[in-house]
Amino acid sequence: MVFIQSGVRGLQLTSQRGLRRLLTNPLASSSTLSVHRSASSVSSVVSTEWLHDRIKRNQTKNSMRVVDVTWELTASGKEPYEKEHIPTAVFLDMNQCVKSTPQLPRNLPEIDCFKEYVASLGISNDHHLVVYDRSAAYAGFFTAPRIWWLFRLYGHERISVLNGGLLRWKRDNLPVSAEKPSFPKGRFDVKMNQELMRTYADVLANLYSEAEQLVDARGADSFSGDEIQKNPKLQTGHVPGARNVPLPSLVDQKTLTLKSKEELLEAFKAAKVDLSQPLVSSCLTGITACGLALAADVAGKPNVPVYYGSWMEYGQRAPKDKVAKGN
């Protein structure tokens, strides 16, 4: 069994199991990724050059919205946004509409609240969203993939992640702004796609059926159980049968981009993850698991579901005999 692991759970839902070159290839100038395209023909990952061209053509004021989703463990991303952000970008607070619990600190936003909040930012269902963050450790693939997954979970497929986030944007000497855009209120409706989510009950059932591989995005020490745990209620280790693919291993710190498709395929293969078979991603709280799902998408495995409660939930609820140690 291989299951991709990170952490968050809230709704009690159970699932079932050149310019021409640049304009035609959103990633042409900043990486060699071959990105999966959904039925809506929106790339999962787009380059800084591609987005800059759209901003210059005013598309981000009409058919598109750029969304800064920066979030930090110790502070909101609103203050960095107010200092500088990509021109025309709005700020989305990942914690809005979320009711946290000890087992689900990164819970899913309440749907009616989320619809109103997103609409207040000027976002509608017909917009193509490009989301980014400014994380250094994950080269812009920390909270941006989480929001990419969340919007798709809520039925909005027209969303892409900016390759490298704000760090790559600034390295490419592209403009930033402190001006807050003003857009008319949007209209956003939610149509839940439960196939993109797994619950604690699903993970337990999978221990017996082994229908899906579980892949854990945490670091090696956390996965093995060697890490010292400060939370006395949280067990150490991992879900039995899970494979470990730490998210930082999938980004290139030299280029500040996601690694190439070939490198991603090799990373999954090295961890004994079979991309031809069903996968589920997980981590600590359900954030970096989404980055793993995005990397799988780029590698040619689309629509990987996320165990949104991840280890923070599983490690507090699972019986001791359902917890594994070591690598």
Residue pairs with C-beta under 8 A, 6 or more apart in sequence:
1 206
1 207
1 210
1 212
1 213
1 214
1 239
1 240
1 241
1 242
2 212
2 213
2 214
2 215
2 241
2 242
2 243
2 272
2 273
2 274
2 277
2 279
3 198
3 203
3 206
3 212
3 213
3 214
3 215
3 216
3 239
3 241
3 242
3 243
3 279
3 280
3 281
3 282
3 307
4 214
4 215
4 216
4 217
4 245
4 279
4 280
4 281
4 282
4 283
4 289
4 292
4 293
4 296
4 304
4 306
4 307
5 214
5 215
5 216
5 217
5 218
5 238
5 239
5 242
5 281
5 282
5 283
5 284
5 289
5 307
5 310
5 311
5 314
6 216
6 217
6 218
6 281
6 282
6 283
6 284
6 285
6 286
6 287
6 288
6 289
6 290
6 291
6 292
6 306
6 307
6 310
6 311
7 105
7 106
7 282
7 283
7 284
7 285
7 286
7 287
7 289
7 307
7 308
7 309
7 310
7 311
7 312
7 313
8 104
8 105
8 106
8 107
8 108
8 285
8 286
8 287
8 308
8 309
8 310
8 312
9 103
9 104
9 107
9 108
9 199
9 200
9 286
9 307
9 308
9 309
9 310
9 313
10 98
10 99
10 101
10 104
10 107
10 108
10 109
10 110
10 308
11 108
11 111
11 192
12 199
13 192
13 194
13 197
13 199
14 194
14 199
14 201
14 202
15 194
15 195
15 196
15 197
15 198
15 199
15 202
15 305
16 194
16 195
17 195
17 202
17 211
17 212
17 278
18 28
19 53
21 28
22 28
22 29
22 47
22 49
22 50
22 53
23 50
23 53
26 35
26 43
26 45
26 46
26 47
26 50
26 160
27 33
27 35
27 43
27 45
27 46
27 47
27 50
27 163
28 47
28 49
28 50
29 47
29 48
29 49
29 50
30 47
30 48
30 49
30 163
30 164
30 168
30 172
30 255
30 257
31 47
31 163
31 255
31 257
31 258
31 260
32 260
32 261
32 262
33 45
33 163
33 257
33 258
33 260
33 261
33 298
34 261
34 298
34 300
35 43
35 44
35 45
35 297
35 298
36 43
36 44
36 297
36 298
36 300
36 302
37 43
37 44
38 44
38 157
38 302
39 157
40 157
40 158
42 128
42 157
42 158
42 159
42 160
43 160
44 148
44 160
44 161
44 294
44 297
44 298
45 160
45 161
45 162
45 163
45 258
45 294
45 298
46 130
46 160
46 161
46 162
46 163
47 162
47 163
48 162
48 163
48 164
48 168
48 169
48 172
48 174
49 172
51 60
51 66
51 86
51 130
51 162
52 172
52 174
54 60
54 64
54 130
55 66
55 86
55 87
55 88
60 66
60 87
60 88
60 130
61 88
61 181
61 183
63 126
63 127
63 128
64 127
64 128
64 129
64 130
65 88
65 90
65 121
65 122
65 123
65 127
65 128
65 129
65 130
65 183
66 86
66 87
66 88
66 89
66 90
66 129
66 130
66 132
67 89
67 90
67 91
67 92
67 121
67 123
67 129
67 130
67 131
67 132
67 147
68 77
68 81
68 85
68 86
68 89
68 90
68 91
68 92
68 131
68 132
68 133
68 134
68 166
69 77
69 91
69 92
69 94
69 131
69 132
69 133
69 143
69 144
69 146
69 147
70 77
70 80
70 81
70 91
70 132
70 133
70 134
70 135
70 143
70 166
71 77
71 93
71 94
71 95
71 133
71 142
71 143
76 93
76 95
77 91
77 93
77 94
77 133
77 134
77 143
78 91
78 93
80 134
81 89
81 91
82 178
82 180
83 178
84 176
84 177
84 178
85 91
85 166
85 176
85 177
85 178
86 132
86 162
86 166
86 169
86 174
86 176
86 177
87 175
87 176
87 177
87 179
88 177
88 181
89 132
89 181
90 121
90 122
90 123
90 180
90 181
90 183
91 121
92 118
92 121
92 131
92 147
94 106
94 143
94 146
94 147
96 109
96 113
96 114
96 117
97 109
97 110
97 113
97 114
97 117
98 106
98 107
98 108
98 109
98 110
99 107
99 110
100 106
100 107
101 107
102 233
102 316
103 309
103 312
103 313
103 316
103 317
104 308
104 309
104 312
104 313
105 285
105 312
106 146
106 285
106 286
106 287
106 308
106 312
108 150
108 153
108 308
109 117
109 150
111 154
111 190
111 192
114 154
114 190
115 188
115 189
115 190
118 186
118 188
119 185
119 186
119 187
119 188
120 185
120 186
121 183
121 186
122 181
122 182
122 183
122 184
122 185
122 186
123 129
123 186
123 188
124 186
124 187
124 188
125 156
125 187
125 188
125 189
126 158
127 158
127 186
128 158
128 159
128 160
129 151
129 156
129 158
129 159
129 160
130 159
130 160
130 161
130 162
131 144
131 147
131 148
131 159
131 160
131 161
131 162
132 140
132 144
132 161
132 162
132 165
132 166
132 169
133 140
133 141
133 142
133 143
133 144
133 165
133 166
134 140
134 165
134 166
134 167
135 141
135 142
135 143
135 165
135 167
136 167
137 248
138 247
138 248
138 251
138 288
138 291
139 164
139 165
139 167
139 168
139 251
139 252
139 253
139 256
139 257
139 258
140 161
140 162
140 163
140 164
140 165
140 166
140 167
140 168
140 256
141 161
141 165
141 247
141 250
141 251
141 258
141 291
141 294
142 287
142 288
142 291
143 287
144 161
144 162
144 165
145 161
145 290
145 291
145 293
145 294
146 286
146 287
146 290
146 291
147 159
148 159
148 160
148 161
148 290
148 294
149 196
149 290
149 293
149 294
149 306
150 290
151 159
152 159
152 193
152 196
153 192
153 193
153 196
153 197
154 190
154 191
154 192
154 193
155 189
155 190
155 191
155 192
155 193
156 188
161 294
162 168
162 169
163 257
163 258
164 171
164 255
164 256
164 257
164 258
165 256
166 176
167 256
168 255
168 256
168 257
169 176
170 176
171 256
195 303
195 305
196 303
196 305
196 306
197 305
197 306
197 307
197 308
198 212
198 280
198 305
198 306
198 307
198 308
199 307
199 308
199 309
200 307
200 309
200 313
200 314
200 317
202 280
202 307
203 214
203 239
203 280
203 282
203 307
203 314
204 318
204 322
206 212
206 214
206 280
207 239
207 240
207 241
207 322
210 241
211 278
212 277
212 278
212 279
212 280
213 243
213 273
213 274
213 277
213 278
213 279
213 280
214 239
214 241
214 242
214 243
214 279
214 280
214 281
214 282
214 307
215 242
215 243
215 244
215 245
215 268
215 271
215 273
215 279
215 280
215 281
215 282
215 292
216 223
216 238
216 239
216 242
216 243
216 244
216 245
216 282
216 283
216 311
217 245
217 246
217 247
217 281
217 282
217 283
217 288
217 289
217 291
217 292
218 238
218 244
218 246
218 283
218 284
218 288
218 311
219 227
219 246
219 248
220 244
220 246
220 327
221 227
222 236
222 284
222 311
223 237
223 238
223 242
223 244
223 246
223 327
224 237
224 238
224 325
224 326
224 327
225 236
225 237
225 238
225 325
225 326
226 236
227 236
229 235
229 236
233 316
234 311
234 312
234 315
234 316
235 315
235 316
235 318
235 320
235 323
236 315
236 323
236 325
237 315
237 323
237 324
237 325
238 244
238 311
238 323
238 324
238 325
239 282
239 311
239 314
239 318
239 322
239 323
239 324
240 322
240 323
240 324
241 324
242 282
242 324
243 271
243 272
243 273
244 271
244 327
245 267
245 268
245 271
245 273
245 292
247 283
247 288
247 291
247 292
247 295
249 267
250 258
250 259
250 264
250 267
250 291
250 292
250 295
251 257
251 258
251 259
252 258
252 259
252 263
258 264
258 294
258 295
258 298
259 267
259 295
261 298
261 299
261 300
264 295
264 296
264 298
264 299
265 275
265 299
265 300
267 295
268 275
268 296
268 299
273 279
275 296
275 299
275 300
275 301
279 296
279 301
279 304
279 305
280 304
280 305
280 306
280 307
281 289
281 290
281 292
281 293
281 296
281 304
281 305
281 306
281 307
282 289
282 306
282 307
282 310
282 311
282 314
283 289
283 292
283 310
283 311
284 310
284 311
284 312
285 310
285 311
285 312
286 306
286 307
286 308
286 309
286 310
286 312
289 306
289 307
289 308
289 310
290 306
292 304
293 304
293 305
293 306
296 302
296 304
297 303
297 304
307 314
315 323
